[in-house]
């Protein structure tokens, strides 16, 4: 395979290399932004805003409070909340105190919470009270000593905040009763933190600062160890491929994806700070009315999301009537972007929907298409600056251009490894290359395309069938809203394709789907079984869970 053919085709304005060592630590980066853009709005939640100066002050106070409670550098602290103003304050407060952040999905079951807290050795937690009843069930089995609770309305002001909390608690009944001892409210922690001085701890590039849990390329959920070096490098890489299209101090970006997910964390919580952007936090991405409304309230210039979110918005009544004149960048990641969604987004908003690719293990971004929409349909684009990719076959040999192979990644954004799992780390990283478990191809120009996950591949009579291709075909049918494809065991063929479909138009029949697919798919790729459903199981960021469908 030709070495790095993408370099000669980098879009104008994108450098082939960045300085991955520009910052010693993520806090050095954040403090620079907080001071440079002190008087600008940093984050907005439900129309309540905090400035970069307030973020600086509040996070310093929060870090001082945590230090006063006996948490010391290297200790782990879990953050378990949706997109609230409290989240960025907590993140930078924890980092200033030298703590390692364990981002935790608020929708976790008690079993999943306990596994993550015990595995990571969490000593403190900041948790939205909506999920505190689950914490109560497992806390005796953990080492958690410091519990800080918060509510959705806590930082929204005395009037609005009380109203929001009243609705959440008494009308929507979203807060099950709980009984946790020695808890402190988030606001009280901020107030008490004013009394204490937070020492400046030594910051090293190689220090692990975040445990981001993932199923990873192999096995069960693991704590991906992300360092100052890997996160700072990826921020610089994201800036190089996105921020040249944006202006300092004037942009408003939309973050419907939860910040506890590494995609939104890196792009919206970090990279956008580097240009002094105002980031709109959406508490619940499934609240499409709220997401759509932001385009009426603000001149949104950048949005991040996943395929299912973009598709849902395109089908949301009235979305097409919004003002998209300020929109400069729309980025899709986390799962494959369907061509029909990209085409419709371009048609309605006038802005190209750009697909990127990344993993938790790469902090997370690896590739991105050119922002001007000149990428190839279905492509994940070029590798970011300072990033190398190669594709190998089952024997470990590099494949030829145009042939599928497992994607290997090398770059400064790679994780340190999986926490307390040296064997798993050794499987994932060999000779500095991350074995992703994703199957891809590269064309002559250096554009990459994901064919599918290695573990999701369906083997039909010896032929490789990739679910993404099946799903892309089915969802291009005008009567289909969503689709997922999985492999089922079959005595004759080894496996056959089964399609799960959510109808957009109720008159859709199985025969219509089969006829549609027959015109677009070779015989062995055809779905042999079809099941219509009201919905598909999804992760908190909207990624379809094929594993659950298969089970």
LINSULBEL-V378890 format. One line per field, one symbol per residue. burial: # if it has 16 or more other C-alpha atoms within 10 Angstrom, else .. A space follows every 10 residues. Layout:
burial = ???
//
This chain:
burial = #...###..# #..#.#.#.# ..######## #.##.###.# ######..## ########## ########.. #.#.###### ########## ########## #######..# ..##.###.# ########## #####.###. .#.#.##### ######.... ##.##..##. ....#..... ....###.## ..##.#.#.. ..#.#.#### ####.###.. ########## ########## ###..#..#. ########## ########## ########## ######.#.. ##.##...## ########## ####....## ..##.##### ########## ##.##...#. ########## ########## #...#.#### ########## ##.....### #..####### #########. ...##..##. ..######## ###.###### ####.##### ....###### #######.## ########.. ....###### ####...#.. ..##..#... ...####..# .....#...# ####.#..#. .
//
